[in-house]
């Protein structure tokens, strides 16, 4: 945090991240997480049930309704009424893309008295696969089972919410979502540290996506400002003034490249609090 105000017995510190920095963090977070969010949404769209319900209205007339839900059954992705059903089969079309990688397209072809109806065409290909092999086979087998039976009514359900490939995809996407969310969270986080000599208080205000929080301590809790140094892998050393409170609470201020700069900031606070100055050496 950086000193932004010092007047009338009050010192105010705020993070160095300005408007341009916040906008850059928001843009980075959105760009980095946009693709994972799109895949995550499409994946959730497929987490649900596929239900096949058929009725035999007459010996030669079979009507079926196929319903596919998503987002754990919260929405209906696809509902199709097919009348005069005679049979069904899984259609699998294999090929190769422009890179030479193998592709597959799965769907169900339902044959009726008046022609064929296609169910389960995928919106997009994931890893070269469009549609669902298990779902297309399930719908075809369920319809054929009813057609070849003597039942008057039939219902079958396929739950794809916990398919192993969906779980692996979720585990792959979640880290990218977290990485994209972190800069978004930081860009919408606002901190203010106030040293108020008039009210004899230290006030810390913290606003984030999780809510608004305010803490306060007596000004006498602040006994010193220490200088912490940090050396990175390139052997560059930086220095950070840290306001220390008696209760082990501490507030790190802006990091600077020279120790005398950090001492200058620390002594500015020491003068404000009437504390002994820190030697420059």
HELIX and SHEET records of a PDB file:
HELIX    1   1 UNK A   19  UNK A   46  1                                  28    
HELIX    2   2 UNK A   71  UNK A   73  5                                   3    
HELIX    3   3 UNK A  133  UNK A  147  1                                  15    
HELIX    4   4 UNK A  164  UNK A  187  1                                  24    
HELIX    5   5 UNK A  219  UNK A  221  5                                   3    
HELIX    6   6 UNK A  259  UNK A  273  1                                  15    
SHEET    1   A 5 UNK A   2  UNK A   7  0                                        
SHEET    2   A 5 UNK A  10  UNK A  14 -1                                        
SHEET    3   A 5 UNK A 190  UNK A 196 -1                                        
SHEET    4   A 5 UNK A 201  UNK A 208 -1                                        
SHEET    5   A 5 UNK A 211  UNK A 218 -1                                        
SHEET    1   B 4 UNK A  75  UNK A  82  0                                        
SHEET    2   B 4 UNK A  61  UNK A  70 -1                                        
SHEET    3   B 4 UNK A  49  UNK A  58 -1                                        
SHEET    4   B 4 UNK A 153  UNK A 159 -1                                        
SHEET    1   C 3 UNK A  85  UNK A  96  0                                        
SHEET    2   C 3 UNK A 102  UNK A 112 -1                                        
SHEET    3   C 3 UNK A 115  UNK A 119 -1                                        
SHEET    1   D 3 UNK A  85  UNK A  96  0                                        
SHEET    2   D 3 UNK A 102  UNK A 112 -1                                        
SHEET    3   D 3 UNK A 129  UNK A 130  1                                        
SHEET    1   E 3 UNK A 222  UNK A 231  0                                        
SHEET    2   E 3 UNK A 237  UNK A 245 -1                                        
SHEET    3   E 3 UNK A 250  UNK A 256 -1                                        
END                                                                             
